[in-house]
Amino acid sequence: MADLSTVFTGIRFENPFLLASAPPAESESNILRAYEAGWGGVVTKTIGLHPVTNVTGPKTKFLRADFEGSRLSMTKRPDTTLMASWNWELISDKPLDWWVPRLQAIKKAWPNRVLVASIMAGSGTDKELHNWQILTQAVQDAGVDAIELNFSCPHMDRVDMGSNVGKDPVLCSVSTQAVKAVARVPVWVKLTPATADIVEEATATFLGGADAISSSNTFPALPLFDPATLDFEVNVDGYVSSGGLGGPAILPQSLAKMAQLTQAFPDGELSGIGGISGFDQALSYFLLGCGTVQVATAAMLDHAIGPNVIAALTRGMTEFLERNAVRGWTSLADFRGLRRGRVVPHSQIGRPDDSGYHGGYDEETEGYAVEVAAR
Ligand SMILES: Cc1cc2nc3c(=O)[nH]c(=O)nc-3n(C[C@H](O)[C@H](O)[C@H](O)COP(=O)(O)O)c2cc1C
């Protein structure tokens, strides 16, 4: 019998599919609808201590390709397919006091579904680090099952917030430690993909005490120019700022980041995010070693909270397990990480004649190596 349930950071999930921190998870009514639709868990829209004010006009747009692929544009038109979401939305514009009673009510209504609070504060001073602790204590007292630290929002102005934390291993470590000092629930950390080697920030984060790492948040991106107006397709008074790309376009890039993480931390708890709309895509993250996956863009485009997306995910996983019952597989544990070892250096990829390629080096010593050899 197919069993979709799983345990991640010690928490039991009815299924490994979560709504990611984004507009689908920014109100009590949405989160309740998400549980009704069957999501195993929900990560709230990121909660902060200070009020935020979003830009004028649309905060999120969707980039679509014509079927023949000759035009990419955010303009709504028929016969197109979704390529990506682009957003420059900030964290929740609702204060902590607004969230706390709502988190309590959600947990009361659905005690067995997993509720994760995404939180964010600054990291530049002891006072700011204390703000992480205020947020942590408030959301865990409200009853959430876990906390996800947002070290990854790509459009924060402050140098000690969002992805600016995720780009700095020291800030990653101290902010995680500050939260862990008061946390009674598992602490997940959502890292930015916008760094040279995500393993460095992940190492610092795990050393700081994190129980899990989530990846990826959106990738830094600009909208395209409109060839008629010569303005960006999204702009305010002609100006734009770097926003974040999500959806199908980032799936391969996000998998590459996740492959680095699952190889560096084969026993680590990792939550895969980026470009998931059906089970085949979730499967790629599971085969690399992820224990849960999260969805934002696809859910936004499906009745705001993704009822058809979660139905497709659970149906797809059930059918996958049934197809593989002959191998004795009954749950995620049976295939999680099965293909982790299949990403290798280029030189280890098979070649028609293995005498001809030596990883970019000549068989005989050359360059610097010659000088060293001559000493
Ligand atoms: C409009 C929008 C708002 C988002 N807001 C947040 C946020 O507040 N906190 C956060 O951690 N991630 C946020 N994200 C990132 C998503 O949680 C997710 O990491 C990203 O969109 C990649 O997943 P996807 O390809 O399924 O969209 C947001 C994404 C979108 C599209």
Ligand as a Chemical Component Dictionary entry (heavy atoms), coordinates in Angstrom:
data_LIG
# 
_chem_comp.id                   LIG 
_chem_comp.type                 NON-POLYMER 
_chem_comp.pdbx_formal_charge   0 
_chem_comp.three_letter_code    LIG 
# 
loop_
_chem_comp_atom.comp_id 
_chem_comp_atom.atom_id 
_chem_comp_atom.alt_atom_id 
_chem_comp_atom.type_symbol 
_chem_comp_atom.charge 
_chem_comp_atom.model_Cartn_x 
_chem_comp_atom.model_Cartn_y 
_chem_comp_atom.model_Cartn_z 
_chem_comp_atom.pdbx_ordinal 
LIG C1  C1  C 0 5.154  36.562 -5.163 1  
LIG C2  C2  C 0 6.147  35.782 -4.372 2  
LIG C3  C3  C 0 6.370  36.116 -3.035 3  
LIG C4  C4  C 0 7.295  35.399 -2.286 4  
LIG N1  N1  N 0 7.487  35.730 -0.978 5  
LIG C5  C5  C 0 8.344  35.002 -0.215 6  
LIG C6  C6  C 0 8.496  35.264 1.181  7  
LIG O1  O1  O 0 7.853  36.143 1.758  8  
LIG N2  N2  N 0 9.376  34.507 1.871  9  
LIG C7  C7  C 0 10.110 33.500 1.305  10 
LIG O2  O2  O 0 10.887 32.823 1.981  11 
LIG N3  N3  N 0 9.967  33.219 -0.029 12 
LIG C8  C8  C 0 9.109  33.939 -0.777 13 
LIG N4  N4  N 0 8.937  33.634 -2.114 14 
LIG C9  C9  C 0 9.757  32.552 -2.725 15 
LIG C10 C10 C 0 8.998  31.235 -2.806 16 
LIG O3  O3  O 0 8.685  30.742 -1.526 17 
LIG C11 C11 C 0 9.828  30.165 -3.560 18 
LIG O4  O4  O 0 11.025 29.947 -2.853 19 
LIG C12 C12 C 0 10.168 30.573 -4.992 20 
LIG O5  O5  O 0 9.087  31.252 -5.608 21 
LIG C13 C13 C 0 10.544 29.353 -5.842 22 
LIG O6  O6  O 0 9.477  28.430 -5.898 23 
LIG P1  P1  P 0 8.479  28.304 -7.160 24 
LIG O7  O7  O 0 9.333  28.016 -8.356 25 
LIG O8  O8  O 0 7.536  27.185 -6.810 26 
LIG O9  O9  O 0 7.791  29.618 -7.278 27 
LIG C14 C14 C 0 8.013  34.321 -2.878 28 
LIG C15 C15 C 0 7.753  33.983 -4.217 29 
LIG C16 C16 C 0 6.836  34.689 -4.959 30 
LIG C17 C17 C 0 6.587  34.281 -6.393 31 
# 
loop_
_chem_comp_bond.comp_id 
_chem_comp_bond.atom_id_1 
_chem_comp_bond.atom_id_2 
_chem_comp_bond.value_order 
_chem_comp_bond.pdbx_ordinal 
LIG C1  C2  SING 1  
LIG C2  C3  SING 2  
LIG C2  C16 DOUB 3  
LIG C3  C4  DOUB 4  
LIG C4  N1  SING 5  
LIG C4  C14 SING 6  
LIG N1  C5  DOUB 7  
LIG C5  C6  SING 8  
LIG C5  C8  SING 9  
LIG C6  O1  DOUB 10 
LIG C6  N2  SING 11 
LIG N2  C7  SING 12 
LIG C7  O2  DOUB 13 
LIG C7  N3  SING 14 
LIG N3  C8  DOUB 15 
LIG C8  N4  SING 16 
LIG N4  C9  SING 17 
LIG N4  C14 SING 18 
LIG C9  C10 SING 19 
LIG C10 O3  SING 20 
LIG C10 C11 SING 21 
LIG C11 O4  SING 22 
LIG C11 C12 SING 23 
LIG C12 O5  SING 24 
LIG C12 C13 SING 25 
LIG C13 O6  SING 26 
LIG O6  P1  SING 27 
LIG P1  O7  DOUB 28 
LIG P1  O8  SING 29 
LIG P1  O9  SING 30 
LIG C14 C15 DOUB 31 
LIG C15 C16 SING 32 
LIG C16 C17 SING 33 
# 
